[in-house]
Amino acid sequence: MLLQNSVSQDPAIWAGLNHPELTLEQTDIAVFGIPYDGGVSFRSGTSEAPQALRGITYTISPTTEDFRDISELKIKDFGDCVGRDRTEMFTAAEKLAHDAVKAGKFFTMIGGDHSVTIPVHRGIDSAVDGEFGIIHIDAHFDLCDDMHGDALSHGSTERRATELQHVGDSNHLYFIGIRSIESDELEFFNSNQINVVSAADVEHMGAQAAMEKVVAHMKQFDKVYITLDIDCLDPAYAAGTGTPQFGGLTARQLLDILKGLFDNLNIIGMDVVEVAPKLDPSLAALFAARKIVTECWSHHYFKNIK
């Protein structure tokens, strides 16, 4: 079920772009949170991110980093997926993603640990008629069959995606920013087609060339979903996350890559996950997530709505 609390119903959040009175069909972009961090393998705290992120969107203007106005953009925040257990929360999230895709609406999910992307992938899969692609921006592959016996862990996100009807194999995935691999991912990595530009690749070849390489492969899909773990960024830019990895993307690299992906592919939705506000008193990761979300909304707006 959904919890539409006073914050998600406030028109002043999301730079004043939230329109709680609208239906899904009337809105430009749907937003919802999944405050769940029971799938982590190390430090928790990501369940606080959806509300914390909303709380720092009152003070920003509906403008972009390239000095454009997005004040006509209509956002509807549907609140958070809540329930007595993970099954109820994931069921609500799957339905929201399904309904947004069926309605032809771009959507943004705020996690939560990376396991919360699993029901979103499932919702997309049940809504589309053909194949779709997934761009996974992260420090980690998340291709473990399970972690500590949990097949729905935050390290199993894309392994579960390869089992979906309209994904089916790892060639539908593209990984950006990776700089770590688990021992039990190595067999899968070595026996399947894994498309990846690592964090080191991005640094050495440049963000533009890296983006173009991803686009060249992913343009075969009519619909593409982006899932973004905040630990794709180097900890210097986003320390507030459960499993930071040294040697990550810079802020500028990430923003430039995202713009290129939106400009060149049909991105149907995205998420930002693994922000853990309590792990960094400066809230740098939270502020990074805010910038990522609003800039991506602007890319969608100027390409598809304006």
N, C-alpha and C positions, 0 to 999 in steps of 0.2 A: 504494500500500500504506500501512498504518498503522504508526506507530512508537509502541508503548506503553512508554514509558521509565519509569524509577523514579519520576519526579515524577507523571506522569499516573496511575500505579498507587497512589499514596499516599492512603490514606483521609483524611489530615489536611488535604489541600488543599480549596479551595472551602468554607472555614469548617467543615471536618469533615464535609461532606455527600457526599463522593465515595464511591461504592460500587463498586469495581472488580470485585467478585465477581458483580455482577448482569448479566443479559442486557439487551438493548435493551428487550425486552418487559416486564421487571420494573422498569425505572427510570422515574422521573417526567420527567427531563430529560436529554437526551444532549448532550454537549459534545465538540467536537473543534477542533483548530487547523490552520491552513494557513500554515506559516512560509515564505511566498514573497513576495518584493518585486521580482521581475524585470519587473513591469509598470509601474513608476513612470516618470514623466517628469522628475522632479527629484531630491530627496534620498531615499536609501534608509534602511533600518534597521528596517522593519516586520516583517521575518522573525524578529526577536528577540522579538516581542510575546507569542506564545502561551506560551512558557516563562517569560518574565518575569512575565506576569500570574499564572500559577499560583503563582509564587514569592512573591507578596505576598498570598496568600489563606490562609496558615497562621494568621495572627494575628487574623483577624476572627471575630466571633461570628455564629452563625446567627440574626441578628435584623435588623429593618428600621428605616428611619429614622422610621417611625411607631410604633416600640416593640412590634413583634409578633415572635413566635417562628416560625421556619421550620425548626427542627431535625429535623422528620420528613420533610423534602423529600429525595428520593433522586436524587442526581446520579450519572451515570456518565461519566467522562472517557475517551473512546476514544483519546486521544493525538493525534498530529499526522499529517497526510497528507504523506508523503514519497515521493520517487522520484528516478529518474535525471534527470528533466526535468519541465518544466511539465505535459506531457501526462499523465504518470503521477500527479502530484500532483492534478491537476484531475479525473482519472478516479476516484481514491479519494474525493475530496470529493463528487463528483456521486452516487456510490453511497451514501455515508453520508446525505446529505440525502434521497435517494430512500427509503432504508430507514426513516428516522425518520418521514417523512410517511406512508408505507404503514402503519407500526405505530401511527400516531396519537399519536406522541410529539413534544412540543415539543423543539426543539433549538437550540443556540447554537454558532455558529462564531466562532472568534477568528482574525482575520487578523494579518499579511499586509496587502498593499496591496489596494486595492478591486477589483482584477481577480479576486481569489479568490472574490468573490461570484458571478461568472459561472457556474462549475460548480454552485454551490449553487442558483441559479435554475433551471438545467437539470435538476438532480435533482428539485426540486419539480415542475417541468413534466411530467416523465416519470411522476410518482407520482400526480398528481391527475387526476380525471375531468372536471372543469369548470374554468371560469376562476378565476384567483386574482389578487389585487392586491398591489402592492409599494409600501411607503412608504420613501422614500429620504431619509434625514436627513443633510445634508451641506452643505458650503459650495459645492459644485460639482454641476452637473447630471449629469456623466458620460454625456453623450449624443453624444460624438464617434464618428464612424464608425470612426475609427482615430486613433492617436497615433504619429507617426513610423513609419507603416506597420504598426503592430501593432493588429489588430482586437480583440485580447484585452487591451488596456491597461487601466490603472486609470481612464482617462477614457472608457472605452467600455462600462462595466458596464450601464447602462440602455438603451443603444442595442441591445445584444445581447438584452436582455430583451424589447424590442418585437418581436423576431423569433420568440419562442417560441410554440408552438401554443396554449397556454392563457393567454397574455398578448395578443400580437397587435398592440397599438397603445399609444400613449402615454397613452390615457385610463385604462388600468389602473394607472397610476403616480401617486403624489402625492409632491411634493418639499417638504421642510421645511428652512428655514435657509439657503437658497441666497443667495449674494451675489457670484457670479462667473459669467461665461459665456465660453466660448472662441469665437473668431471663426467656426470651422467648425461650431459648434453653433447659430449664429444662424438659419441657413436652416431647420434642422429645427425650431427653436423657433417660428419664424414661420409654418410651414406645417403644424403639428400641434397637437392639443389638449394643452397642457402645464398640469397642475394644480400650482400652487405657492403656498406661503406663504413668502415670503422671510424672512430674519432681520429685516429692517426691518419687515415686516408683523407679525411676532410681537411686536416691541417696541411698535409703535404700536397694535395691536388687542388685545394681551394674549394670554398663553399659552392661557387658557381658550377664548377666542373662536377662536383659531387652531386649536386641537385640535378644536373642534366643527365647524369648516369642513371639516377633513380627514375626520373621521368621517362627516359628512353625505354625502360622495362615496363613501368607501370601504366603507360598510356594505352596498353592493350586492354585495360579494364575500363568499362564505362563508368563504374562507380568505385571510389577509393575512400577508405576510412583511415584516419590518422590517430594513432594512440601514442601519447607522449608522456613518458616517465620523466619527471623533473630531474632525475639523476643523470639524464643525458648530458646536462650541463656539468662542467667541472665544479667541484665543491666550492671553489672560489666565488662562484656566481650563485650557488644554490646549496648551501650547507644543510638546510633543514629537510633532510630526507633520511629514510631508514638505512639505506645501503649505499652511501656515496662512494664513488670510484674516482680516484685521481686521474688526470689526463683527459678530461672530457671536452665537450664542445664549448666554445666561447659564446657569450650572449649574442654577439654580432653574427657569428656563423649560423646559429640556430634561427635567428629572425630572418636572415637572408634566405636560408634554405626553405623555411616555411612559406615565404612569399613566392618563391619560385614554384613550389609544389601547388599552391593555390592557383597561381597564374596559368599553369600548364596542365592541370588535371582536374577532373570533376570530383572534388572532395565533398562527400555527402555528410560528413560529421567528424567529430574529433573528441578526444578526451585529454585531460591533464590529470595525472595521478601521482601518488607517492609523495605529495607535499605533506610534511609533518611539522606544523608550526612550533610545537613545543621543543623541537630539537635545535632551534636556532633563535635566540632572543632578538636578533635583528630582523627576523621574518623575511630574509632575502629571497628564499625560495617561494614564499607566498607572493611577494611582489613580482617575482619573475613570472609566476603563473598568471597573475593579473595582466601583465604586459602581453604574454603569449596569447591569451584568450582574446583580448580586445583587438590586437593587431590581426589575428586570424579572422575575426568577425569582419574587420574592415576589408580584408582581401575578398571575402565572400560577398560582401555588400557591393563593392565596386565592380565585381565581375558579373554578378547575377541579379542584382536588384536595382542599383542606381541607374 
